[in-house]
Amino acid sequence: MPRKTQKSLSAEVALRSASGKSFNGQTAITSENIADYLPSTELVEKARRTFTELGFEVSEPAGLGFSITAAASVFKKVFKIKTTSDERGGIKAVSATGAEGSYELPLKALPRELAQLVSAVTFSPPPDFGPGNF
């Protein structure tokens, strides 16, 4: 009997900056200040190695971080979440407490050494354009 293949999910990992400056959804990162928010090469490699050891496929670094991809079961195990689809087909994380879903994944379940390197991990929301939005 053929095995059912699990759906792969991807998320973006933003790492802490080498300068110690932090950012949030309201921070304007521009060509003039991007250097203030970039992680160190050592931090990037340590985070990439750790995510790989946890079972994720890790992309090449770009900008503030990199992407991670794995079966939904890996995300559920590592981040201690359930996943749900939103009304536009995007994936959201739901915590064990059942709080409303979010594109941002909770970091508290990550190994402490990794959580200290990461600023945020997020599923990308679907675009507001494209098929079905006309």
C-alpha positions in Angstrom: 0.0 0.0 0.0 1.5 3.4 -1.0 2.4 5.7 1.9 0.6 9.1 2.1 3.1 11.9 1.5 3.0 14.7 4.0 2.6 18.2 2.8 5.8 20.3 3.0 5.6 23.7 4.6 8.1 26.6 4.4 8.7 29.4 6.8 11.1 32.4 6.9 13.6 32.7 9.7 14.7 36.1 10.8 17.9 36.2 12.9 19.1 38.5 15.6 21.4 41.2 14.4 25.1 41.3 15.1 24.7 44.9 16.3 22.1 44.0 18.9 19.5 46.2 17.2 16.1 44.6 17.1 13.2 45.1 14.6 9.5 44.5 14.5 6.8 44.7 11.9 6.9 48.5 12.0 10.7 48.9 11.5 11.6 50.4 8.2 14.7 48.5 7.0 16.4 50.4 4.1 19.6 50.3 2.2 20.9 53.0 4.6 20.3 51.0 7.8 20.3 47.3 6.7 23.8 46.8 8.1 22.5 47.5 11.6 20.1 44.5 11.3 22.2 41.9 9.6 23.2 38.8 11.6 26.9 37.7 11.9 28.1 34.9 9.6 28.8 32.7 12.6 25.2 33.2 13.9 23.8 32.4 10.5 25.8 29.2 10.2 25.0 28.0 13.7 21.3 28.6 13.2 21.3 26.9 9.8 23.1 23.9 11.2 20.7 23.6 14.2 17.6 23.8 12.0 19.1 21.1 9.7 19.7 18.9 12.8 16.1 19.3 13.8 15.0 17.9 10.4 14.5 21.0 8.2 15.8 21.7 4.8 17.5 25.1 5.0 18.0 27.5 2.2 21.0 29.6 1.5 21.0 32.8 3.7 19.6 36.0 2.3 19.2 39.3 4.0 18.2 38.9 7.6 17.9 35.1 7.6 16.9 32.1 5.5 14.0 29.8 4.7 13.2 26.4 6.3 11.2 23.6 4.7 9.9 20.4 6.1 6.9 18.1 6.5 4.1 19.6 8.6 4.9 17.0 11.2 8.4 18.4 11.7 7.0 21.9 12.3 4.4 20.5 14.7 7.1 18.6 16.7 9.7 21.3 16.8 7.5 24.4 17.4 4.8 22.5 19.5 2.0 23.8 17.3 -0.9 22.6 15.2 -1.4 24.1 11.7 -4.6 25.5 10.1 -5.4 27.0 6.8 -6.7 30.6 6.7 -9.6 31.8 4.5 -7.1 32.6 1.6 -5.2 29.2 1.8 -2.3 30.4 3.9 -0.9 28.3 6.8 -1.2 29.6 10.3 0.3 28.2 13.6 -2.0 27.4 16.4 -0.5 27.0 19.9 -1.2 24.1 22.2 -3.5 26.4 24.2 -5.7 26.8 21.1 -5.2 30.5 20.8 -6.1 32.1 17.5 -3.8 31.2 14.6 -0.9 33.4 13.6 1.6 33.4 10.7 4.3 33.9 13.3 5.5 30.7 15.0 6.2 30.6 18.8 9.9 30.4 19.7 9.5 29.1 23.2 9.5 25.4 22.2 12.9 25.8 20.3 16.0 24.6 22.0 17.3 27.6 24.1 20.5 27.9 22.2 18.6 28.3 18.9 15.8 30.5 20.3 18.5 33.0 21.4 19.7 33.3 17.8 16.2 33.8 16.2 14.2 37.0 16.1 11.1 35.5 14.4 9.9 32.5 12.3 6.9 33.1 10.1 4.8 31.4 7.5 4.2 33.7 4.6 0.7 35.0 4.1 -0.7 34.5 0.6 -0.4 37.5 -1.7 -3.4 39.9 -2.0 -3.2 39.5 -5.8 -3.3 36.6 -8.3 -5.9 33.9 -9.2 -9.2 34.4 -7.4 -8.5 38.0 -6.5 -9.8 39.8 -9.6 
